[in-house]
Amino acid sequence: MARLLYEESVSFRGFLIIPFAYSRLNGEIIYTYCLLADVGHKSSLHQADNPAGVYSSTIAGIIKIAKGHLNTHPPGTEFTDQYGVDHFKHRYTYRNNLIIVAEAQGKVFYDHYPPFELRNIAAPRIFISQQDCMQWVKRGFDYNQLCSEDKSHFVKDGEK
């Protein structure tokens, strides 16, 4: 799968529509999309790849196709949050990763999706605020990048 374009994602009717480049045709990029559902695995469309089966040559076009497909389904618990809350309101793209911060019963937590895979890899951790959560996530990314850069400076014993 190509890099998911989280920065172009759109929240719509309880889903996050995430476009990505599918292929090239005559030098033109062909886009498709995948979905995250606010109700998670309770929805048959959670983590679905292009359930409409239609592609577009523009990001705006694929978002329109996805919205049209979602509009063909009647409202219900599978397709929308019954309380009308946008669960994807607090989403951030950091180093091409998607971070979704949520709050429930006074506890803040996050979901973390890597750039090339629609799989939640977040650490099971509870925070006291969204700011606290995002600072912790950024520190983790920065630390991991620093560690990977430092490893390139190590030389095996006996080598120059």
C-alpha positions in Angstrom: 0.0 0.0 0.0 1.2 3.5 -0.8 1.6 6.1 1.9 -1.8 7.0 3.3 -2.5 10.7 2.9 -3.7 11.4 6.4 -3.2 15.1 6.0 -5.9 15.0 3.3 -8.4 12.9 5.3 -12.0 14.0 5.8 -14.4 13.1 8.6 -17.9 12.3 7.3 -20.9 10.6 8.9 -18.9 8.7 11.5 -16.0 7.7 9.2 -12.6 9.0 8.4 -12.0 8.9 4.6 -8.3 8.5 4.0 -7.1 8.9 0.4 -4.0 7.4 -1.1 -2.3 7.0 -4.5 -3.3 3.7 -6.0 -1.3 3.7 -9.2 -0.2 5.8 -12.2 -1.8 5.7 -15.6 -0.2 7.6 -18.5 1.7 9.7 -15.9 -1.4 10.6 -14.0 -1.9 9.5 -10.3 -5.0 7.4 -9.7 -6.4 7.8 -6.1 -8.4 5.4 -4.0 -9.3 5.5 -0.3 -9.8 3.5 2.9 -12.1 4.1 5.9 -11.9 4.2 9.6 -15.2 3.9 11.5 -15.9 5.8 14.7 -17.5 2.7 16.1 -14.5 0.6 15.1 -15.0 -3.1 14.3 -18.7 -2.8 14.9 -18.9 -1.4 11.4 -18.4 -3.7 8.4 -16.7 -0.7 6.7 -14.0 -0.2 9.4 -10.6 -0.4 7.7 -12.2 -1.1 4.3 -10.3 -0.4 1.1 -12.4 1.5 -1.5 -15.8 -0.1 -0.8 -17.3 1.9 -3.6 -15.0 0.2 -6.1 -14.4 3.5 -8.0 -11.2 5.5 -8.5 -10.4 9.1 -9.3 -7.6 11.2 -10.7 -7.9 13.8 -7.9 -8.0 13.7 -4.2 -11.1 15.9 -4.2 -12.7 13.4 -6.6 -12.0 10.4 -4.5 -13.4 12.1 -1.4 -16.6 12.9 -3.3 -16.9 9.3 -4.4 -16.4 8.1 -0.8 -19.0 10.5 0.6 -21.5 9.5 -2.1 -21.0 5.8 -1.3 -21.5 6.5 2.5 -24.6 8.5 1.7 -26.2 5.5 0.0 -26.4 3.8 3.4 -29.2 4.7 5.8 -28.2 6.3 9.1 -27.8 3.8 11.9 -25.3 2.7 14.5 -23.1 1.1 11.9 -22.7 4.2 9.8 -22.9 7.1 12.2 -22.3 7.8 15.9 -25.8 8.1 17.4 -24.7 11.1 19.4 -23.4 13.2 16.4 -20.0 13.5 17.9 -17.0 13.8 15.5 -14.6 11.2 16.9 -12.0 12.3 14.3 -12.1 16.0 15.3 -8.8 15.8 17.1 -6.6 14.1 14.6 -3.1 15.1 13.8 -0.5 14.1 11.2 3.0 13.9 12.7 5.9 12.6 10.5 3.3 11.0 8.2 1.6 9.1 11.0 -2.0 9.6 12.0 -2.7 10.4 15.7 -6.3 10.5 16.8 -6.8 11.9 20.3 -10.0 11.0 22.1 -11.6 11.5 25.5 -14.0 9.3 27.4 -15.2 9.6 30.9 -12.5 12.2 31.7 -9.7 10.0 30.4 -7.6 10.9 27.3 -6.1 8.3 25.0 -4.9 8.0 21.4 -4.9 5.9 18.3 -1.7 5.8 16.2 -1.7 4.6 12.6 1.6 4.4 10.7 2.1 5.9 7.2 1.7 2.7 5.1 -0.7 0.5 7.1 -4.2 1.1 8.5 -3.4 -0.6 11.8 -3.6 1.0 15.3 -0.2 0.6 17.0 -0.8 3.0 19.9 0.6 2.2 23.3 -2.1 1.4 25.9 -1.7 4.6 28.0 -4.2 7.1 29.6 -3.5 10.8 29.8 -4.9 13.7 31.8 -5.2 16.1 28.8 -4.9 16.2 25.0 -1.8 18.4 25.4 -0.2 15.9 27.7 -1.0 13.1 25.2 0.4 14.9 22.2 3.6 15.9 24.0 4.1 12.3 25.0 3.5 11.0 21.5 5.9 13.7 20.0 8.6 12.9 22.5 8.3 9.2 21.5 8.7 10.0 17.8 11.6 12.3 18.5 13.3 9.8 20.8 12.9 7.0 18.3 14.3 9.1 15.5 17.3 10.2 17.6 18.0 6.6 18.5 17.9 5.5 14.9 20.3 8.3 13.9 22.6 7.5 16.8 22.8 3.8 15.7 24.3 4.9 12.4 27.3 6.4 14.3 28.1 3.2 16.1 31.0 1.2 14.6 31.4 -2.6 15.2 34.4 -3.5 17.3 37.4 -4.0 15.0 36.0 -1.8 12.2 36.9 1.8 11.3 
